[in-house]
């Protein structure tokens, strides 16, 4: 990645996706953002039905000291864009990885999988749910899920269900957001379809998209962050 001059912000708040945690999102974004002079803040999940509200409060708190960059992975990307729309004067840019839907989730794959996982946790417990979720997946992903899901404790089911039914910003709303936005997507991830990322790209006035592959993430977690940061740098030149 070509390193450019730092942008107008020096702090980014990055939020994890459904069932994920601060450990993962930090491993994705911390080094790529440091390369462009931006410090990464990664709040820990607050398990339960108020998961989203706790993340949004963390963004509010960080912005008390001046504009911040917001971003995240999957559900975290949705929340970052939601916050930016409500706090335009406090958002200096967005880095969004793997948006899963726009507007109401409907039968979006990410929403369906989260809903099913929450129901399985409630019905059979975390061990059974993890066994189902990790069957046939790469070893690195199984290890990530085992760590992050268990970290939610008794709040896991509610923490999986809350994002599943929460609307993401609509395309019409995204079209009003005039900040540089870097979007990263996989070309081979059925849970976070590339077509959704492309719809976000075309809606946002100042956005760029970079792609990578899911298999690359298993050996280089920073690859997803580099794609998002590179896209943000390109968007900032527009």
Helices and strands as residue ranges (DSSP letters): E 11-15, H 22-34, E 39-41, H 51-62, G 63-65, E 68-73, H 75-86, G 88-90, E 91-97, H 109-124, H 126-134, H 139-151, G 153-155, H 156-164, H 171-174, E 181-186, H 194-203, E 207-212, H 214-217, H 222-236
